[in-house]
Structure formats: structure tokens, C-alpha cells
Amino acid sequence: MVALGRKQRLTGEKASKLLIDQQEFEHHLFPDAKLLDQLEKSGADMIAERKRHEIKERANASRKQAEAKEEDTPVAKKAIDPAERERRKKKYLENQIPYLYDNKQSHPIIEYKPSREEVDSSAITPSFVLEVTWPRVVLFYHSSSVHCKEFQSTYVSIARGIKHLSSRLPVEFHAVNCAKYREVCEYGFSVKTVPILMGLKSGRIDWSEIELSEDLAENEMVQFVADAVDIELDEVVGDSLAADVEPEQNESNEEHMARSIANSLLYQQNKLSFTNAAPLVPKSDQVFHDAMSSFVVTLTSSLYSQLPHGSTLPPDRSIVIREFIDLIRWAFPPETPLNELAQKLADEFFTISSSEAGLLKIVGQHINIENGMTWSTRCSGADNSQDGYSCGLWSLLHIISLGVAERHDAVVGDVDRLSVSYAGNVMRSFIDQFFVHCETCRQLWIDLYDEACCPLHNSDHSIAGRENSDATSEDQDWRQLAFTVWEVHNEITVRTKNAAGKGYSSKYSHIASTKLLWPSPNECPKCWQGNTKSANGMINMNSYDRDVVYRFLKQTYWSKGIHNNRHVLLDKWTKTRRHLSMMHLRGKMKKNASSLTINAILLAVCLIRLAVVRYNHYMNRTRRRKGKGSQHNGEGINALHRSRQFPSRNSRQSKGEMSYDGFRAQHATRRSNGRSRYEGNGFGSRHYQL
């Protein structure tokens, strides 16, 4: 009825057309293209676009269902490898298993994670078992075990304690997660229960179980594990740990706890801070620490002390310090910090020998020299009242003398510098040039060494004169330098303490008091077996037991354990000398730059003046020659010029005759010139006669 009412209200063509369109739309189930165009034109474009989108979605859904039905066939299911599916599942589960020792808080423990080669080869023996250089401690654990998690902190403490007290022999600590690497635990090490500790000694691939008792304290566990793998721990000098503080008499538990906390804080402060007090270092490291401190003080305070500011090292001082650095490189234990510093100084020798600033820069890269060097209580005493520098310098000389005997086989290259006598000369030159803190001590050391080293060699002590020396390979006893330094040390100690340094005899006495002799009979009774005391209680040092004394010196001044027998290459001496000579030449040129400039200016002025004089002389000669030529030519030449410049009418009419006359006049002039020049020579008239 509504549509009929609308038709009645509309009139004309407009009403009839609308009626026809409405009837066509109602009688079609799907609109064709023509109807869609009409709908778009009439404002129904959104409806058409929605219908198109629905049709496309139905078509895409039908296509996807058909493809899924084709892929989901029995053949496709059989194509999936069950082994590959199991491997993926196992890998996924392993990735979900956590580690206990793969974080920074577990340092220095190394979590076992096999390489790709080990995984591909399905090896059940870890690589650290075959690396037999150092002792190894291995913990086998299960990441989900409560006991393994409780033992985690204990194992970390044991590892850190042994690492701190075994500086001379490195130890490796490993951890194997049996939940992830079950084959390694069961078949490689026959692990039945976890947690379990295994120890592998240095040089061995077989292991043994380390059974720790729960009744042991932490420090006792450290010692127990170290003994199981044959590790000798160092004795720590310094404050004790809080756990080692014993309660005093009439002290309550609260007072004891407070004192323990105070001592623990003091220990941590001494351990973490580097102050002017004696550093907390292991006893076996103190001798190398003191030697390094004295060497650095000598470099920074004596190398450029006697030279003007901004100057370079002269050749003699450069040669001495370069030879001493090379001696430290091959005679010092390779694992010590001083050996690393010597290697850096050798590589940057041009920098340290060019200026004092270059020396401080290179040394400052390895050591903090701004706060000054320190010495351990072994040299400076508990209250820093002793002379740490002299003690450290003696330690340096003793270590080098022992290194000559212990490490001479590790040197390749210039073997001409490899001998006991040559090493002794290098040490002597170093003391002579750079020990400037005490002139009397320096001269006493030089005199005593010269008298004590006579059995070694009778040659010149100058290093520069030993380039072509052939007395290096003849030394049979490489330990002789260690005995010589030890004898000189004892002699200086006795004379200094007896106040005999004012007028000591020039002859080396080899006599010392029993109380001042080192080592004392109480420290080393076997060192003096066979000695007979004289009536005045003196002992002759020539009668000591060489083998026992050498072992005592090695025990005191040489590092324990296995050493890295690294070879050292010594450059040829000619290269070093040529380098130092060129450096010295550049230094001289820089020093005399002003005088060279003045001389160059004076030379330039003289050359310019000489050139001016020569030029004036040449001009005078030229003018004299021109004057003589004008006198001899006379009127002939002038007439010729006049005739050429102002010819007459007749000359214009007969040019040939006038040219001939001019030629004759010119020839006559030349002939007269020749006669005057060559007169008396016997050939002038003959050649110029018409």
C-alpha cells in the first residue's frame, strides 16, 4: 500500500521509470553487471563492494580446504622421519634444562658445554680430560637435585679458595650437568650418585673420587681438595678471616661476633684496596712483587735523573737498560707480571728511550705508579720501617741469577749473549749506571763483584765491547752466577752491619759472622755441614755445600710448580747497536739544531758573496775585451757601420762594389787583430798573410 501511494503521488516519466527499475530488481535473485552499475550510480556502492568481498572469501576458504585435504594423506604422514621427530623432541627438552654454573656468580667454575665437533662425534670423554697441563677438579650434578643446589655455594667457595692460594700452579674447575649430558656421566665417568667430585692430577687422564666430609670446615675442604690433586697452597700473610678468629677468655658470644665482623671488614678492605701499606699477597708472590716494585722505581727515578729535561737517553745508558730488559725477558719466570712488563718495554724501547714521558706512559699501562710503589712485609716490615727498595733490588738480582741457570735452554737467536759471564756483566752495568740512591753502596757492590767474579772471566766489563766475544758457550756451571750474587750479598750485609764499610780491605775476604750469615745454620743446617769455625767464631764461605745452598736459593727466590717453558727470541746485537746509534745521532742533531742552522746561514752568505765577486770579475773582463777590440778596429769598423747606415747614391747604384770594399775593410781589421793577438807565436803571419 505504501508503494501504491508513492506511485499515485509521482507523475510523468520519472514515476514510470522508477517503477520499471523496482520491478526488475525484485525479479532478479543476483544482480548482474548492469544492475551493479545502476546500484553504484544510485549510491549503493558499499553494498556491492561488501558482496564482492564475501564472494572472494568463500572462494579462498574453499581453495584452502581442498589443499588441506590433498596434503592430509597417508603418504604424507609416512614421509615424516620418526628419528628426526625424536631428535627434535629431545633437543627441545634439553633446552629447557637449566645450568647451575654458567653465570658470573660461579666464577672460576667452567660449565661443560661440548663443541659442535664433540657433539657430531658423540664423544663421551670431555676435552678437559685430555688437557693434562694443569690439575682439574670436576663436579657432576643434576640441575633438579636439591642436594646439588645446596652444594653449589660450597663448590664455588672451594674453587675460589684454591685459586687464591695456588698462584704458582693453575687449577681448572669444571661442572658437568648429568641431566643434560647423561652419557658423559654414566658411561664416561660411571657416575652413580650426585653431587660427586672427581680429581685429575697434572699429567694424568685417570680420575679419582674426592669424598668430602660434612664435618669439615670450608678452609679444611680447600686443603683437602688441594691435597687430592697434589697442589701446594701458598701461605697467606695478612689478617685472618673472621671464621678463624678464636674467642678469647671471658669473652661473650656477642663480643666474639662483633670482633669477628670487625676483623672480616678489615680483611676485605685490605684485600680490595691498594694503599701505602704492605699489600696482601701470597708468600710465594711476595719476592716477585718486591722485585718488580724496585725495578719500576729504578726506571722511573734513575733512568732520566741525571739528564736535562726533554733529552733522550745517551747510547751508553740505552745499551745498558736494553740489555737488562732482555735479560729479564729470558731469565725471569714467564708467568710473572715483571716478565710481561719487560716484554712490553722491549717492544716499545724506542718510545721509552726517546723521552721520560714515553717511559712513564708505557710503565703506567701496566702498573699504577701515581700512588707510588709498595713492598710486602717481607721487605718493608710490618710497620714499613725497613728499606723495601734495597730488599726488592736484591730479590731482583737473585731471581735473575737463578733464571740464568734455570731458563738458558729456552733462549733462541743471538746465543752470543747467552752466558754466565755476559749476564753478570749486564747486572754489573745496570748497578753501575742506575743505582744512584747510595754512591757508597754502589761502589762497594761493584768492587766486591769485580773481585768475586774473577773465576768467571777476566775480560772487560763493558757491554759494548762484547759484540764479538766468543767466551759465552764455554761456561759449564750455569749456577755460578747465583753463588756469586749470594756471596756478594752476604759480604755487603756483614760489612754494613759491622760498620766496616768505611775502610774495608780491597781484597775479597769471603768471611762472615755466624749470626749475620744468610741462611743461618738454624734456617738451613745442611748448608753449612762440613764447615769448621775458626778461633774467633768466623766461618769460611768457601766451604758451603753448593748443592744444598742452590736448592735453598731456588726455594726462596724461584717460583714453585710447573712453568710455561716459553722460548724467548733475542735479536742480533748488531741490530740493537745500529738502532741505538741512529737514535743517538738523531738526538745529537736535535741538540745541535741551532748551531747547524747558524752554520748553514753563514755558509749561504759566503756562497752568495763569492758569486757576486765572480760576477763582478766577469763583467770587468768583458768590458776590458770590448775596449781592446774598439782600439784595434779603428776607423775601418766605424766606416763600415757608417756606410751601412748611411749609404751614398753611388753605393745604391753599385751595391756589389761597395759590399766588396766593406768586406776588405772588415778582413783587414780581423788580420790586424790576429797579428796583435798571436804576435810572437810563429804562426800568426803565416795564417793571416794575403
WODAMO-V14024 format. One record per pair of residues at least 24 apart in sequence whose ideal C-beta (glycine too) atoms are under 8 Angstrom apart, sorted by the first residue. I is the first residue (numbers start at 1). J is the second residue. Records with the same first field share a line. If there is no record, write none. Layout:
I->J + J
//
This chain:
94->180
97->143 + 177 + 179 + 180
98->143
99->143 + 177 + 180
100->141 + 143 + 148 + 149 + 152 + 175 + 177
101->139 + 152 + 156 + 175
105->156
106->152 + 156 + 175
107->160
108->159 + 160 + 163 + 173
109->139 + 155 + 156 + 159 + 173 + 174 + 175
110->172 + 173 + 174 + 175
111->174 + 175 + 177
112->174 + 175 + 176 + 177 + 181 + 184
114->181
122->183
124->183 + 184 + 187 + 188
125->184 + 188
126->174 + 176 + 184 + 188
128->172 + 174
129->200 + 205 + 207
130->205
132->200 + 202 + 203 + 204 + 205
133->202 + 562
134->169 + 170 + 171 + 172 + 202 + 562
135->169 + 171 + 172 + 199 + 200 + 201 + 202 + 229 + 230 + 231
136->171 + 172 + 173 + 174 + 199 + 200 + 229
137->162 + 171 + 172 + 173 + 174 + 197 + 198 + 199 + 200 + 210 + 225 + 229
138->173 + 174 + 175 + 176 + 189 + 197 + 198 + 199 + 200 + 207
139->173 + 174 + 175 + 176 + 195 + 196 + 197 + 198
140->175 + 176 + 178 + 185 + 189 + 191 + 194 + 195 + 196 + 198
141->175 + 176 + 177 + 178 + 194 + 195
142->177 + 178 + 179 + 194 + 195
143->177 + 179 + 180
144->179
145->194 + 195
147->194 + 195
148->194 + 195
151->195
154->218 + 221
155->195 + 197
157->218 + 222
158->218 + 221 + 222 + 225
161->218 + 219 + 222
162->222 + 225 + 226 + 231 + 233
164->236 + 282
165->222 + 226 + 233 + 234 + 236 + 282
166->226 + 231 + 232 + 233 + 234
167->234 + 282 + 284 + 285
168->232 + 234 + 284 + 559 + 560 + 561
169->202 + 231 + 232 + 560 + 561 + 562
171->229 + 231
197->225
199->225 + 228 + 229
200->229
201->229 + 230
202->229 + 230 + 562
217->243
218->243
219->243 + 244
232->560 + 561
234->282 + 283 + 284 + 285
235->282 + 283
236->280 + 282 + 283
237->280 + 281 + 282 + 283 + 286 + 376 + 377 + 378
238->267 + 270 + 271 + 280
239->263 + 266 + 267 + 270 + 280
240->267
241->267
242->267
274->368 + 371 + 374
275->371 + 374
276->371 + 372 + 374 + 384
277->374 + 384
278->374 + 375 + 376 + 377 + 380 + 382 + 384
279->374 + 376
281->376
283->378
284->559 + 560
286->376 + 377 + 378 + 379
287->378 + 395 + 399 + 556 + 557
288->333 + 336 + 337 + 338 + 395 + 399 + 559
289->375 + 376
290->375 + 376 + 378 + 379 + 388 + 391 + 392 + 395
291->338 + 392 + 393 + 395 + 396 + 399
292->336 + 337 + 338 + 341 + 367 + 392
293->373 + 374 + 375 + 388 + 389 + 392
294->373 + 375 + 388 + 389 + 390 + 391 + 392 + 393 + 395 + 396
295->328 + 338 + 392 + 393 + 396
296->341 + 363 + 367 + 369 + 373
297->373 + 389
298->393 + 434 + 435
299->359 + 363
300->359 + 360 + 363 + 369
302->434 + 435 + 436 + 437
303->356 + 359 + 434
304->356 + 359
305->436
306->436
309->356
310->355
311->587 + 591
312->353 + 354 + 355 + 583 + 584 + 586 + 587 + 590
313->353
314->584 + 587
315->580 + 581 + 583 + 584
316->433 + 464
317->433
318->353 + 580 + 583 + 584
319->463 + 464 + 576 + 577 + 580
320->426 + 429 + 430 + 433 + 434 + 463
321->353 + 430 + 433 + 434
322->346 + 349 + 353 + 576 + 580
323->417 + 426 + 429 + 463
324->426 + 427 + 429 + 430
325->349
326->417 + 570
327->400 + 423 + 426 + 427
328->400
329->568
330->403 + 407 + 408 + 410 + 411 + 568 + 570
331->399 + 400 + 403 + 404 + 407 + 423
332->399 + 400 + 403
333->399 + 403 + 407 + 558 + 559 + 563
334->563 + 564 + 565 + 566
335->559 + 563 + 564
336->559
337->366
340->366
341->366 + 367
350->579 + 583
353->580 + 583
354->583
389->437
390->441
393->435
394->489
395->557
397->427 + 485 + 489
398->482 + 485 + 486 + 489 + 553 + 556 + 557
399->557 + 558
400->427
401->427 + 481 + 482 + 484 + 485 + 486
402->482 + 553 + 554 + 557 + 558
403->558
404->478 + 481 + 482
405->478 + 479 + 481 + 482
406->554 + 558
407->565
408->478
410->565 + 566 + 567 + 568
411->567 + 568 + 570
412->567 + 568 + 569 + 570
413->568 + 569 + 570 + 571 + 572
414->570 + 571 + 572 + 573
415->472 + 473 + 570
416->467 + 469 + 470 + 472 + 573
417->472 + 570 + 573
418->472 + 473 + 570
419->471 + 472 + 473 + 474 + 475
420->456 + 475 + 477 + 478 + 480 + 481
421->453 + 456 + 457 + 459 + 471 + 472 + 475
422->466 + 469 + 472
423->481
424->449 + 453 + 456 + 457 + 481 + 484
425->461 + 462 + 463 + 466
426->463
427->485
428->453 + 461
429->461 + 462 + 463
440->501
441->492
444->492 + 495 + 501 + 504
445->488 + 492
447->506
448->488 + 491 + 492 + 508
449->484 + 488
451->506 + 507 + 508
452->484 + 487 + 488 + 491 + 508
453->484
455->480
456->480 + 481 + 484
464->577
467->573 + 574 + 577
479->546 + 550
482->550 + 553
483->546 + 549 + 550
486->549 + 553
487->541
489->518
490->516 + 517 + 518 + 541
493->518
510->540 + 541 + 542
511->538 + 539 + 540 + 541
512->538 + 539 + 541
513->537 + 538 + 539
514->538 + 539
517->541
519->549 + 552
523->552
524->548 + 549 + 552
527->552
629->673
632->669 + 672 + 673 + 676
633->669 + 673
634->669
636->665 + 666 + 668 + 669
637->665 + 666 + 669
639->665
640->665 + 666
//
